[in-house]
């Protein structure tokens, strides 16, 4: 029997499945509930002939990929941007047609394979994302309180230590406003408490991870940067060369060349935004706050770029260099070795 290729168009409730033969003919097309066991049973009778099962990245892709891989299906997760470029060529957008085109990609091999992160890395990223949401919630509430009070001409006093004390002092004698603002103040307190608990959990994981300890020997890299880097990259063997990490997280400039036109643009901003932001903050801290020490040669290198271009470009270049150094240290099992400036 000829080889078979399967496309899965995954949605929250149902998954459209299309099975193509090696000659490109559609052998079967149907829908099943988005459940690994149900999908596996639907394909089990053809398992020995299935060469490739393709699904695109999405909210449920990591979970479905892991579950189907454990059941022995030769599954591949592909870049959703590339899949969208192909699927958008169809006149009629349906789940059935999407699954058929994904099966065609599996048959032709015209796809970019995506490395799916391990369960540990996914859990760490969930922790980091939850911590980020808690911190942003606190900032959002503070800005809302400040804006509401300003609309009534009320300014927060500066001589009190805590934000809570300043708000309560400003609300003295404002009975109606107090009923509106105090619930927001309680919401801020709870956000602070949850952010602290999530930060404590993250710090515990950083202390228990030997790789985090080695990455934190790099000036400017703290627990947040180290944990975010490890959770995003997952394994250093993904990249043959350390310098490829900079392109992976979108810190390299775009390139456009056509005929006589050839220029480099701004950074691509592709890849993981959370890691890119964390590395930018670490580089900015190293450039502006870290005093003379082990990382002085890195700081001097970035300062030289700053003199030629701008502060932001120097920080981006330093962030890219930090990403490369972190990968090399992780892969080699070494620690940061300072050099004389």
N, C-alpha and C positions, 0 to 999 in steps of 0.2 A: 504493500500500500504506500502511496506517495506521502511526503511529509506534509504536516499541517501547521498553520500559523494562526494565532488567536489574537484578537484585539478586544480589550476591555474598556468600555466607556463608563466610568464609575460615577455614580451620584449617591446621595445620602441614602435613599431608599432602595433603588434598583440599579442593576448594572447591565448594560447592553453588551452582549457577547456575539462576536462574529468569528467564524472559523473559515479560513481560506485554504485551498489546496496549493500545492507548489506551482501549478499552472496559473493561479490567480482567480480561479472560480470560487464563488461563495458556496461552501458546503452546507453551512447552517448558520442561522441568525436567530437569536432569541434573547429574552430578558429573564434575569433571576434576581432575587433579593440580594442586597449587598451583604453577603455573609460568606466567609471563606469556605466553610463546609459545604454550603449549597453550590457555590461556584465549582469547587473541586469535584463534587459528585456529578455535576453536569458535564465535566470534561474528562472524567475518569475513564470512560470507555475508549477514548482516543488517546490516552496518556502516552502510550509507547510511540505514537506517531507525531506527537506535538513537538516541534522544534523550538518554538519561541512563543511566549505570551507577553504582549505589550500593554502597558497602561501608562498614562501620563501623570506627571506630578500633580498633587492636589492635597486637600486636607486629609483624605483618608488613604492616600497612596502608601505612606510609610507602614501603616498597620496592615493593609491588605497585602503589600509586597512581602512583609515578614511572614505572615500567616500562610500564604500560598507557597512561599519558598520552602517552609518547613514541611509542607505536604508533597514536595517533590516536583512542583511545576517549574519549568525553565522560564521564569518570569524576568522581565526587563522593565525598568522604570525609565521613561524618556522625558526629555525637557519639554515642558508644556508650551514654551514659547515656540519651539520648533514645530511641535504638533499643531499648534494654532495656525502657523503659517501655511501648513498643508491643508488642514481642515477648512480654513477660510476660503479655499478655492472652490468648494462645493456650493452649488446654488441653493440647495435645501439643507438647512441645519437641523438635523435630528439625531437622537442618540444612536439610532440604528446606523445611520450614515457615518457617524463619528467612529463607531466600533469597526465598521467596514474599512475605513481609511487607516485606522490603527493596525488592523490586521494586514493591510497592504504594506504599511511601513515595516511590520515584522517580517513579511515575505521578502521585501527588497533589501532590507538592512539599512535603509535610509533614515537613520535616527541617531541621536546623541544620547548615549547611555548615562544615566545619573546614578551616582553612588548613594545608596540609601543608608542613612546613619543608623548606628546600633541603638538598641533600646536604652542603654545607659546615657548615650549622648542626647537622645530625644528627651529623656527625663530631666537632664541637666538644662537643656534649652527651655523646657517648660518652666523650670524653677526660675531661670533668669528672666523669662518673659513675664511671669507672675510678679516678680520683684519689680520689674520695670513699670508694670501697670500700677502697682501700689504706690510707687514713688511719684508717678505722673498724676495719680489721683489726688495725692496730698498737695502737689503744686497747683493743680486745677482748682481745688477747693480754696486754697489760700488766695489765688488770684481772683476768684469769684467773690470772696468775702471783702477783699480790698476794693474791688470795683463797686460792689453794692454800697459799701460805706462811703466811698468817694462821691457817689451820686447824691448823697445827702450832706455832703460837705464835711464828713467826719474823717479825720486823719488818725492813724494809729500812733500812739505815743512811742517815743524811741528810748526812753529811759528805763523801761522794764525789760527784763532778761528774756522771757519766753514769749512766743507768739500768742499763746493762749491768754497770758496775763495782759498783753497789749490790747487784744480784742475785747476782753471783758471790761477793761478800764475805759475803752472808747464807748462802750455800750451803756455805761452808767447813766441812768435817767432816761434811757431810750427803751421804754417797755415794749412798744410795738416792734421795733427793730430786733430786740432781743429774742422774741419768739421766732423770728426768721433766721437769724444768724447763728444762734446756739446749736440748732440741729446740724448746721454745716460744720461748726466747730467740733462737735462730737464725731462727725464723719471724718474730719481730718485726724483726730486723735486715733481713731480706729485704723485709718490708713497707715499712720506712723507705726502703730503697734504691729500690724501685719508685715509691713516692709522690714521692720527690725527682725521679726521672726524668720522671714525668708532670707534676709542677709546672714543671719546666724547659721542657718542651714547651709548656705553657700560657702561660708567661711569654714564650716566643719568639713565639707567635701574638699576644699582647697588644702586644708591641713593634712587630710588623709591621702592625698594624691601626690606621689613622688614627682611626677612630671610637672605639676603646678609649682612645687618648690624650686625646681630647676629654672622654670620660665620666670619666676619671680626674682631671680638673681639679676635679671636685666633691668637697668634703671628705667623708672617710669611704669613698669609693669607690676600691677598689684593683683590681688586675689580675683577681682572682677574680670580684669583683662585676661588672666591666665585661664580661668574656668570657661569664659566665653570662647576663647581661642580653641581649647581642647574640645569643647562641646560642638563647635562648628566644624572643625577640620576632621574630627573623629579619629582618624588614623593617619600618621605621617606618610605611610606608604602610598597614599593616593597620588602624591606628586613626586615625580622622578627628580625634579629640580626644585630647590627651595624658592627660587625667584618666581616660580609659577603661582605661588600663593597670592602674590600681589595682584595678579590678573584675576584670580579666582574671586577675590573679594571686591573687585571693582576699583582698585587704586592705581591702575595704569591708564594712560591716556588713550583716547580713541585714535584710530588711524584711518585716513581716507586717502585712497590713491586711485586715480582714473586718468589715464593718458598723461598729460603734462601736469595735472593737478595732483599734488602730494603734500598733505599737511597732517599734523597731529592736533587733536582737539583737547577738550577737557577730559577728566577721568571718566571712565565708563559707568561707574556706579552700579555695575552688575554684581550679582552675588549677594551675600548676606549683609543687610543693612546694620544689624545689631553689632556684628563684629567690626564692621567698618567704622561705626561710630565710636566704639570702645577704643579701638586702636588710634583713632584721631585724637581722642581725649588724652590717651596715654602719651602720645607724641607731643601734644600741646603742653602737657604737664612737664615732660622732660625738657622741652625747649624754654619754658617760661618760669618754672618753679623749682626744678631740681638744681641744687647748687653744685659746685665743683666736686667731682668724685669719680667713680668708676666709669660713668658714661660721658665723660667730658669730650672725648673724641667724636661721639655721635652728636652731641650738642654743637660742637664747633663746626661739624660738617653741615648741619642744618642751618646754622647762623650764616654760613657762607652762601647757601642757597637763598636765604632770606634777603641778603644784601643785593643779590642779583635780580631777584624776582619780587616776591611778596611773602608776607607771613603765612598765609594760608597754603601757598604752594610749598613752602618749606615744611609745614606741618604734615601735609599729605605725603611728601617725599620721605619724611622721617617715619611716618606711620607705615609706609610700604617697606622701609628698611627693617623696622621692628618685626613686621610679619615674616620677613625672610629669615631674620636671625632666630626668631622663636621656632620656626620650622626646623632649621638646621640643628638647634640645640635639642629639640625633641627627638629628631631622627638619630642624632649621634649619641644621645645619652650623656651629654656634657653639660657644663654650666657656662654662664657668661664670663668671658675673659676680657677684663678691661685692658685698654692700650693707652699708652701715653699720648696726650694730645699733640 
